[in-house]
Amino acid sequence: MQNIMKFLVCTVLLPVLLLCGCQQQNKSDAGQDAGAEARPAFLQIGAFSVHRISDTRTEVRDGAGRTLVLIPREASLPADCDPRQVVRTPVRRVAAYGYFDVATLRMLGVLDEVLVGVTVPEKEWAGCSLDIAQGMREGRIAYLGEASSIDFERLKQMEPDLVLTWDPSSLPLLDDLKIPAVITSTPEATCLSARMRYVQFLAPFFGREKEADAYFARVDAALKDIRARTAGAGEQPKVMWGDIYEKRVLIEPGNAWVGELVGLAQSSYQFSDVFGTSCIEISVERFLYSGETADIFFTYRTRDSGATSKAAIARMNPLIKDIAPLNRGKVYAPLPCYIQSMDRLDEILTEISAILHPDLYPGHVLQYFEDLPDTDPPQDKDSRL
């Protein structure tokens, strides 16, 4: 279950004063001016918000609904808020729990400067995030233990200015250590607009708003291209995203960014009527019903967890051996770098669209997912010895 959550973490603006909620933002994406002159004083980014009160005070709301006050390092402590709410900016030292938060630091161009601690060991970064693996080898970035069992003594030694965590239960200990923290997850799944804009939520902590705006413009351009390419698509493939495990059936709901992207790319998402958190649990019957007519199945499982072929998935999950994608459709599994590459969200969105409509993306080479074969290739006898 922990690996599943790691995999998921389990992912439009007009020049007006107030932006509110995922649904309204999606309607206004096309007119976005990413320049600094268009940046409003208040940004609503899903459950997160940024409110620039003045040049010396910005208030943000994190995923747990907590208000934090960002003030310059040289400014006096505000008299009207709890010192535990205050974060001095620009932040210089950060410990990050999640892959997405680490990727966001890379989006902002501050990763090499500020990251001092992570909850993933060096060997797991080595294949895809060489900058982090090198920082760990050099001792600049510490392994703090798994996210569910942080070594708080080690964390204290790294002297972070800020901890980015999806775990609200860590807040009392972090308060005791006098380390400010931001809760970066929310009870609801992250919609497409919020996924794109999350970088704009973290930008004020580092004074990197221009970099955040440039990143958003890049992803927005990719979405516009997807809309344009798929607008006349004659076929709408039916898509499902999730998997069955020993005791649970988990899927991405329709309000998650992947569900919204499937709809935007002129395809039919089989769980569009399901709403809630990422990795939401549904009944086996509902999963199998959706699988009867699906064309494409995105599994959470990776090659390391046994997703080497359609036949291998059927062996692991006998209940789903008869769903259409395993027999006459397509099954895609995430490649190892997928979860570590959310700073390349534009490429990931484009790749998903290319999977849905391969005829519209001739020559596209998969980088983040693999198309599973029907069966595993025969094993060489010598390799089994």
N, C-alpha and C positions, 0 to 999 in steps of 0.2 A: 504493500500500500504506500509505503514511503517513497518508493521509486516512482509510483504513479504520480504522486503529488509533486515530486521534483520535476517530472516531465511536463506537467501542466502549468506549474506556477508561472500543479494541479494540488492567456494569455489571455468641420468641420467648422471652421471658425469664420465669422463675419466680424468686421470692426465695430462691435457694439460693446456697451458697458457690461452686460450680463449674459453669460452663456450658461444654460441650465440643462443638464442631463444628456444621456446618450442619444435618446431619440431625437431631440431637437437639434443636437449638434450634427447628426448625420444628414439632416435636411439642408444644412448650410455649408457643407464641405466645399462645394465647387467654387465658391467665391472667396476662398481664403487668401489673404495677403499675409505672407509669413514674415514681413518686415517688422522691425521694432515699432514703427509708428502705428501699426495696427494692433499692438498688444494691449488688451483691455486691462483695466484696474482689477477686474474680478474674473477669474476663470473657474468654471465648474467642469471637472474632469471625472465623470462618473460619480463615485462617492467621495472623491478628493476635491479640494478647492484651494485656490490661491487668491488672496486678497491683498493687494498692494495698498497699504494705508498711506505711506509716505516714503520718501527716499531712504528713511532710516528704520522703517518698520513694515514687515510683511507678515500677515497671518495666514497660516495654512491649516487645513483640516485633513487628517490622515484617514486611513482605512477603518480605524476604530472610532471615528467621529471625534477624536481629540483635537483641540486647537493648540498649535505651536506658534510661538512668536519668533520670527527671525529678525535679528538686529545685527548691525555691524560690530566687529570685534571691539572697536574703540568706543562704542556708544555706552552710555550709562544704562544700568539695568532698569527696565520699566517698573514703575511703582504699582501698576495696576494688574500685574499678573504674577502667578506663582513662578519662582525661579526655575522650577522643574519644567516649565513650559518654554523656556527660552533656549534658543539655539543661536550661537554666535556664527556669523557668516563673514567671509566664505569658510565653509567647513573644510578642514585640512586633513582629518584622519577619520576613515570610515571602516566599520565592520559590517559586512553584508551577508545575510542568510541565504537569499535566493539567487538563482541563476539570472532571473530577469533584472534584479536590482544591480547585479554586477554588470550585465550588458548595458544597462542604462548609464552607469558611470562611464562606460566606453563610448556610448553615444555622445555624452557631454564632453568627451575629451579630457576627463580628469582621472581616469582609472589608475594610470601609472603614478600619479601624484598623491592620491588620497587613500587608496585601498590598502588596509593594514591587516584585515582578517576575513576569513571565509569559513564556511561550514562543509566544504567539499575537499577531500584530500587531493594532493598534487597529481597523483596518477590519473584522476578523472579529468583534469584540465589539460593534461599533456598533449592529447591528440588534436584538440580544437582551439584551445585558448593558451597559446604559447606565452603570451604576456604574463598571465597569472602564474603559470607553471614556473616561469623564470623568476618571478618575484618571490615565489615560495622557496625556490632553491637558494636564492640570495638572502633569504631571511627578512625581506621587506614585508612579506605577507604571511601571516601565521595561520595555521590550521587550528581552528577553535573547537574541534570536535563536531559530531553530528548535530544538526539543528535541534534535535529533540533532547540532547544532553550536552549542552554547551559547557566548556571549561571556563567558568566565569573568572577564575583567577588569572588564566591566560589572557582572557579578554581585557581584564583590568590592566595587565602589564603592557598591552599594546596601546593604552591611553587613547582610545578613539574619542573624537568629538561627537560622533553620531553612530548609532546602530540602526541599520535598515533590516527589519524583521517582519515576518508574517505571523509571528507567534505572540499574541497579546499576553499569554501567561508569563512571559519573561519580563514584563514591565515592572513588577514589584522589585525584583532583583536589580534591574538596571537603575531604578530609582535609588535603591540603597547605594549603588556604586556611583551615583550622580552622573550617569551617562545618558544624555538625551537619546530618545529612540523614536523612530517613525514606523508605524504599522503600515506595511505596504500591501496587505491583502484586504479583501472586503468580503462580507457575507454573500454578496451576489457575484455571479460570474462577470468578468470584465468584457464589456461590449467593445466593438471594433473601434469606435471613436476614442474611448478611454484608453484602450491599448496603445493607440497611436500617440495620444497626448500625455501619457504618463510621464514622459521625459520632461514635459513642461511643468509638471508638478515638482519634480526634483530640482529643476534648473535654478530656482532662486536660492537654494542652499549653497550653491557654488558660484553664483554670479554668472551663469552660462545660459542666459535666456536666448541669446542670438544663436548659439549652437542648437538649442532645443527647437527653435523655430525653423532652422535650416533642416533639421532631421524630419520634423513634421512635414515640411514642404516636399521632401524627397518621398516619403511614404504616401502622401496625398497624390503626388504625381503618378505613383505606381497604381493607386486605386483608380485614378481617372483613366489610365491606360487599360486597366482591366475592364472597366465599364464600357469603354469604346470598343474594345476587341470583342467582348461577349454580347454586345447589344443585339446583334443579329443572329446569335447562335440558334440554329434550328432545333437542336436537341438539348433537353434539360436532364442531365443525369441525376439519379436519385442517390443521395450520399448519407452515410451514417458514420459516426465518429465515437469510439468508445471500446468496450470489451467486457467479456464475462470472466469473472474470477471465481474462486472456489465458493465463496459465500455471498458475493455481491456482483451486481451488474452496474457498471459506471459508464456514463456517457457525457458528452458536451451538450448542454442545453441550447435551445434556440436563441437565448439571449447572450450566449458567449460569442466572442469575436469570430470563432471559426464558423459557427452557425450563420452569423450575419454575412460573412464573406461568401459562403456558399450561395446564399440568396442573391447577393449583389452580382455574383458571377453567373447569373442566369442558370442556376441549378436548383434542385429541390432538396432541402434538408429534411431528413426523415424525422428529426426530433424538434422541428420548428415550434411545436406546441408545448414543449417542455421548458419550464423556467426555473431558475434557481442558481445554485453554485456550480463552479467547475467541478467535474467529477461527480455529478449528481447521480444518486442511486435511483434506478427504475426497476420494474419487474422483469423477470426473464421473459414472460409472455409478450410484453411490449417490445422488447429487443428483438425477439424472434419474428414477431409480426412485421416490424419495420424491415427486417432482413429479407423477407419473402420477395420484395420487389426492388430492393436496392441494387444499384449498379456498382457503386464504389464504397469500400469499407476502409476507413482509416483506423488502424488499431493503435492502442496505447503502447503495446508491447514492442520491444526492440529485438534485434537479432540476439543480443546477449541474454534476453529473457525468453528465447525460444522461437521468436517470430522469423523463421528462416524460409518458410514456404506456406502456401495455403494448406497443404496436407499437415504440416507441423502444427498450425493453429487448430485445425480440426481435431488432431490428436489431443492437444491440451484442453480443448473445449468441445467435447463431443456434442454438447447441446446445440452448437452452432454449425455443425458440419453440413447442414442442409441449406443454410442461408445462401441467397443468390450470388453474392460476390465471391464466395469460396468455390463456386461451381461454374458460373458462366460470366462473372464480372471481374473486377479488379480489387486487389487488396494492397494497401500501402502501409509501410511501417516507418517510423521515424529513424533517421540515421543518427549516429552518436552526436553530431554537432548541432542538431536541430535545437535542442533546449538551450545551448550556450550561444546561440546566434541571433537572439532577438534584437540586437543592434542592427541586424540586416532584415528587419521586418518587411521592407519593400520587396526584397528578393523572395522571402518566404511566402508572402501573399501572391506574388506572381507565380511561384512554383505550384501552389495549390490550384490556381486558376488554370495553369498549363496541364495539370493532372485531370481537371474536370473537362477541359476542352483541348486535347492534344492537337487536333487539326488546326487550331488557331495559333499554336505556338510551335511551328515546325522547327525541328532541330534543338528543342530545349533539352538540356542535359540535367537530370535530377541531381541536386546537391544536398537536400534536406530530408528526402524520403526515398525509400526504395520500393520498386514494384516487385512484389513477391511472386516467385514462380509457382507453378502448380504443385510441384514436388521438389524435394531436395535433390541436388545432383548426386549420382552414385559416388560413394566414398571410395577413394583409392585404397586398395588393400594395404599397401605399405603405410599409409597415413593412420591406419587403425592399430598398427602394431606398437 
